[in-house]
């Protein structure tokens, strides 16, 4: 028997081939639907995580802005305090220890420019201190 002579064998093979094709088609469709659902679930999870992270980022930005404002306020307070402190207590350029050092060095014969440079005080104050000291010494 050959395929050409028996139409029943021919049609039965054709039907079984069509059944296999139909089974493959349906199984692929089921697998695609399952993967599509899985992908949709992952996409939904990613979107919800993204919105949650966005909310956390907004909260952190708000806290950061609050801290920046507090730091700015503290800096302003420090600046005001520093200004009021400088304004309230005017200081001389030379303290008692420096005056003593100026007089010792002047007695040794050092120049006022050199004394002012080494002690980090204004030259005119060194000159004035030396002149006043000489005037007081001459008076007695």
C-alpha positions as protocol buffer text, in pm:
chain_id: "A"
residue {
  index: 1
  type: UNK
  ca { x: 0 y: 0 z: 0 }
}
residue {
  index: 2
  type: UNK
  ca { x: 119 y: 340 z: -87 }
}
residue {
  index: 3
  type: UNK
  ca { x: -5 y: 681 z: 4 }
}
residue {
  index: 4
  type: UNK
  ca { x: -134 y: 737 z: -343 }
}
residue {
  index: 5
  type: UNK
  ca { x: -363 y: 438 z: -331 }
}
residue {
  index: 6
  type: UNK
  ca { x: -520 y: 484 z: 11 }
}
residue {
  index: 7
  type: UNK
  ca { x: -691 y: 816 z: 79 }
}
residue {
  index: 8
  type: UNK
  ca { x: -775 y: 710 z: 437 }
}
residue {
  index: 9
  type: UNK
  ca { x: -408 y: 692 z: 533 }
}
residue {
  index: 10
  type: UNK
  ca { x: -344 y: 1018 z: 356 }
}
residue {
  index: 11
  type: UNK
  ca { x: -627 y: 1199 z: 536 }
}
residue {
  index: 12
  type: UNK
  ca { x: -544 y: 1044 z: 873 }
}
residue {
  index: 13
  type: UNK
  ca { x: -182 y: 1160 z: 848 }
}
residue {
  index: 14
  type: UNK
  ca { x: -302 y: 1500 z: 741 }
}
residue {
  index: 15
  type: UNK
  ca { x: -542 y: 1515 z: 1038 }
}
residue {
  index: 16
  type: UNK
  ca { x: -271 y: 1408 z: 1283 }
}
residue {
  index: 17
  type: UNK
  ca { x: -32 y: 1671 z: 1141 }
}
residue {
  index: 18
  type: UNK
  ca { x: -302 y: 1936 z: 1176 }
}
residue {
  index: 19
  type: UNK
  ca { x: -371 y: 1820 z: 1533 }
}
residue {
  index: 20
  type: UNK
  ca { x: -3 y: 1854 z: 1621 }
}
residue {
  index: 21
  type: UNK
  ca { x: 4 y: 2203 z: 1462 }
}
residue {
  index: 22
  type: UNK
  ca { x: -311 y: 2302 z: 1650 }
}
residue {
  index: 23
  type: UNK
  ca { x: -163 y: 2171 z: 1978 }
}
residue {
  index: 24
  type: UNK
  ca { x: 159 y: 2367 z: 1920 }
}
residue {
  index: 25
  type: UNK
  ca { x: -37 y: 2680 z: 1833 }
}
residue {
  index: 26
  type: UNK
  ca { x: -253 y: 2659 z: 2147 }
}
residue {
  index: 27
  type: UNK
  ca { x: 44 y: 2581 z: 2375 }
}
residue {
  index: 28
  type: UNK
  ca { x: 239 y: 2879 z: 2234 }
}
residue {
  index: 29
  type: UNK
  ca { x: -64 y: 3104 z: 2287 }
}
residue {
  index: 30
  type: UNK
  ca { x: -96 y: 2983 z: 2649 }
}
residue {
  index: 31
  type: UNK
  ca { x: 275 y: 3038 z: 2711 }
}
residue {
  index: 32
  type: UNK
  ca { x: 257 y: 3389 z: 2558 }
}
residue {
  index: 33
  type: UNK
  ca { x: -43 y: 3476 z: 2774 }
}
residue {
  index: 34
  type: UNK
  ca { x: 138 y: 3349 z: 3087 }
}
residue {
  index: 35
  type: UNK
  ca { x: 453 y: 3551 z: 3002 }
}
residue {
  index: 36
  type: UNK
  ca { x: 242 y: 3859 z: 2926 }
}
residue {
  index: 37
  type: UNK
  ca { x: 76 y: 3834 z: 3269 }
}
residue {
  index: 38
  type: UNK
  ca { x: 412 y: 3787 z: 3438 }
}
residue {
  index: 39
  type: UNK
  ca { x: 551 y: 4089 z: 3254 }
}
residue {
  index: 40
  type: UNK
  ca { x: 246 y: 4298 z: 3348 }
}
residue {
  index: 41
  type: UNK
  ca { x: 290 y: 4200 z: 3713 }
}
residue {
  index: 42
  type: UNK
  ca { x: 656 y: 4299 z: 3704 }
}
residue {
  index: 43
  type: UNK
  ca { x: 572 y: 4626 z: 3533 }
}
residue {
  index: 44
  type: UNK
  ca { x: 309 y: 4705 z: 3796 }
}
residue {
  index: 45
  type: UNK
  ca { x: 559 y: 4622 z: 4072 }
}
residue {
  index: 46
  type: UNK
  ca { x: 823 y: 4840 z: 3909 }
}
residue {
  index: 47
  type: UNK
  ca { x: 578 y: 5130 z: 3878 }
}
residue {
  index: 48
  type: UNK
  ca { x: 471 y: 5101 z: 4241 }
}
residue {
  index: 49
  type: UNK
  ca { x: 837 y: 5082 z: 4354 }
}
residue {
  index: 50
  type: UNK
  ca { x: 918 y: 5382 z: 4137 }
}
residue {
  index: 51
  type: UNK
  ca { x: 637 y: 5586 z: 4292 }
}
residue {
  index: 52
  type: UNK
  ca { x: 743 y: 5477 z: 4642 }
}
residue {
  index: 53
  type: UNK
  ca { x: 1104 y: 5577 z: 4570 }
}
residue {
  index: 54
  type: UNK
  ca { x: 981 y: 5908 z: 4426 }
}
residue {
  index: 55
  type: UNK
  ca { x: 786 y: 5976 z: 4746 }
}
residue {
  index: 56
  type: UNK
  ca { x: 1094 y: 5898 z: 4957 }
}
residue {
  index: 57
  type: UNK
  ca { x: 1308 y: 6123 z: 4736 }
}
residue {
  index: 58
  type: UNK
  ca { x: 1058 y: 6407 z: 4776 }
}
residue {
  index: 59
  type: UNK
  ca { x: 1060 y: 6360 z: 5154 }
}
residue {
  index: 60
  type: UNK
  ca { x: 1441 y: 6363 z: 5156 }
}
residue {
  index: 61
  type: UNK
  ca { x: 1447 y: 6677 z: 4941 }
}
residue {
  index: 62
  type: UNK
  ca { x: 1209 y: 6842 z: 5184 }
}
residue {
  index: 63
  type: UNK
  ca { x: 1427 y: 6746 z: 5480 }
}
residue {
  index: 64
  type: UNK
  ca { x: 1738 y: 6866 z: 5295 }
}
residue {
  index: 65
  type: UNK
  ca { x: 1575 y: 7202 z: 5221 }
}
residue {
  index: 66
  type: UNK
  ca { x: 1474 y: 7228 z: 5587 }
}
residue {
  index: 67
  type: UNK
  ca { x: 1832 y: 7157 z: 5700 }
}
residue {
  index: 68
  type: UNK
  ca { x: 1968 y: 7408 z: 5446 }
}
residue {
  index: 69
  type: UNK
  ca { x: 1733 y: 7673 z: 5586 }
}
residue {
  index: 70
  type: UNK
  ca { x: 1837 y: 7589 z: 5941 }
}
residue {
  index: 71
  type: UNK
  ca { x: 2207 y: 7609 z: 5848 }
}
residue {
  index: 72
  type: UNK
  ca { x: 2151 y: 7942 z: 5673 }
}
residue {
  index: 73
  type: UNK
  ca { x: 1968 y: 8071 z: 5982 }
}
residue {
  index: 74
  type: UNK
  ca { x: 2252 y: 7956 z: 6208 }
}
residue {
  index: 75
  type: UNK
  ca { x: 2510 y: 8118 z: 5981 }
}
residue {
  index: 76
  type: UNK
  ca { x: 2314 y: 8445 z: 5996 }
}
residue {
  index: 77
  type: UNK
  ca { x: 2297 y: 8423 z: 6376 }
}
residue {
  index: 78
  type: UNK
  ca { x: 2669 y: 8355 z: 6397 }
}
residue {
  index: 79
  type: UNK
  ca { x: 2744 y: 8649 z: 6169 }
}
residue {
  index: 80
  type: UNK
  ca { x: 2520 y: 8880 z: 6374 }
}
residue {
  index: 81
  type: UNK
  ca { x: 2678 y: 8756 z: 6697 }
}
residue {
  index: 82
  type: UNK
  ca { x: 3026 y: 8804 z: 6555 }
}
residue {
  index: 83
  type: UNK
  ca { x: 2943 y: 9155 z: 6437 }
}
residue {
  index: 84
  type: UNK
  ca { x: 2788 y: 9251 z: 6770 }
}
residue {
  index: 85
  type: UNK
  ca { x: 3086 y: 9109 z: 6954 }
}
residue {
  index: 86
  type: UNK
  ca { x: 3331 y: 9306 z: 6741 }
}
residue {
  index: 87
  type: UNK
  ca { x: 3123 y: 9622 z: 6774 }
}
residue {
  index: 88
  type: UNK
  ca { x: 3074 y: 9584 z: 7149 }
}
residue {
  index: 89
  type: UNK
  ca { x: 3437 y: 9537 z: 7244 }
}
residue {
  index: 90
  type: UNK
  ca { x: 3678 y: 9750 z: 7047 }
}
residue {
  index: 91
  type: UNK
  ca { x: 4028 y: 9619 z: 7107 }
}
residue {
  index: 92
  type: UNK
  ca { x: 4365 y: 9772 z: 7087 }
}
residue {
  index: 93
  type: UNK
  ca { x: 4600 y: 9627 z: 6828 }
}
residue {
  index: 94
  type: UNK
  ca { x: 4858 y: 9540 z: 7094 }
}
residue {
  index: 95
  type: UNK
  ca { x: 4793 y: 9350 z: 7416 }
}
residue {
  index: 96
  type: UNK
  ca { x: 5000 y: 9373 z: 7735 }
}
residue {
  index: 97
  type: UNK
  ca { x: 5231 y: 9086 z: 7644 }
}
residue {
  index: 98
  type: UNK
  ca { x: 5302 y: 9237 z: 7302 }
}
residue {
  index: 99
  type: UNK
  ca { x: 5368 y: 9578 z: 7458 }
}
residue {
  index: 100
  type: UNK
  ca { x: 5628 y: 9421 z: 7683 }
}
residue {
  index: 101
  type: UNK
  ca { x: 5793 y: 9250 z: 7387 }
}
residue {
  index: 102
  type: UNK
  ca { x: 5788 y: 9573 z: 7184 }
}
residue {
  index: 103
  type: UNK
  ca { x: 5963 y: 9763 z: 7466 }
}
residue {
  index: 104
  type: UNK
  ca { x: 6227 y: 9490 z: 7516 }
}
residue {
  index: 105
  type: UNK
  ca { x: 6308 y: 9481 z: 7146 }
}
residue {
  index: 106
  type: UNK
  ca { x: 6313 y: 9861 z: 7121 }
}
residue {
  index: 107
  type: UNK
  ca { x: 6558 y: 9876 z: 7411 }
}
residue {
  index: 108
  type: UNK
  ca { x: 6779 y: 9627 z: 7223 }
}
residue {
  index: 109
  type: UNK
  ca { x: 6780 y: 9867 z: 6928 }
}
residue {
  index: 110
  type: UNK
  ca { x: 6556 y: 9683 z: 6681 }
}
residue {
  index: 111
  type: UNK
  ca { x: 6377 y: 9895 z: 6423 }
}
residue {
  index: 112
  type: UNK
  ca { x: 5998 y: 9951 z: 6459 }
}
residue {
  index: 113
  type: UNK
  ca { x: 5933 y: 9795 z: 6114 }
}
residue {
  index: 114
  type: UNK
  ca { x: 6111 y: 9475 z: 6215 }
}
residue {
  index: 115
  type: UNK
  ca { x: 5934 y: 9460 z: 6554 }
}
residue {
  index: 116
  type: UNK
  ca { x: 5593 y: 9516 z: 6390 }
}
residue {
  index: 117
  type: UNK
  ca { x: 5658 y: 9248 z: 6130 }
}
residue {
  index: 118
  type: UNK
  ca { x: 5780 y: 8984 z: 6377 }
}
residue {
  index: 119
  type: UNK
  ca { x: 5501 y: 9045 z: 6629 }
}
residue {
  index: 120
  type: UNK
  ca { x: 5229 y: 9092 z: 6370 }
}
residue {
  index: 121
  type: UNK
  ca { x: 5115 y: 9433 z: 6494 }
}
residue {
  index: 122
  type: UNK
  ca { x: 5073 y: 9764 z: 6308 }
}
residue {
  index: 123
  type: UNK
  ca { x: 5395 y: 9962 z: 6263 }
}
residue {
  index: 124
  type: UNK
  ca { x: 5238 y: 10293 z: 6367 }
}
residue {
  index: 125
  type: UNK
  ca { x: 5130 y: 10142 z: 6701 }
}
residue {
  index: 126
  type: UNK
  ca { x: 5485 y: 10020 z: 6767 }
}
residue {
  index: 127
  type: UNK
  ca { x: 5622 y: 10366 z: 6687 }
}
residue {
  index: 128
  type: UNK
  ca { x: 5361 y: 10536 z: 6907 }
}
residue {
  index: 129
  type: UNK
  ca { x: 5429 y: 10301 z: 7200 }
}
residue {
  index: 130
  type: UNK
  ca { x: 5805 y: 10362 z: 7176 }
}
residue {
  index: 131
  type: UNK
  ca { x: 5756 y: 10742 z: 7157 }
}
residue {
  index: 132
  type: UNK
  ca { x: 5521 y: 10745 z: 7455 }
}
residue {
  index: 133
  type: UNK
  ca { x: 5759 y: 10531 z: 7658 }
}
residue {
  index: 134
  type: UNK
  ca { x: 6055 y: 10760 z: 7576 }
}
residue {
  index: 135
  type: UNK
  ca { x: 5848 y: 11067 z: 7668 }
}
residue {
  index: 136
  type: UNK
  ca { x: 5751 y: 10914 z: 8002 }
}
residue {
  index: 137
  type: UNK
  ca { x: 6110 y: 10810 z: 8075 }
}
residue {
  index: 138
  type: UNK
  ca { x: 6237 y: 11165 z: 7992 }
}
residue {
  index: 139
  type: UNK
  ca { x: 5974 y: 11321 z: 8214 }
}
residue {
  index: 140
  type: UNK
  ca { x: 6105 y: 11139 z: 8522 }
}
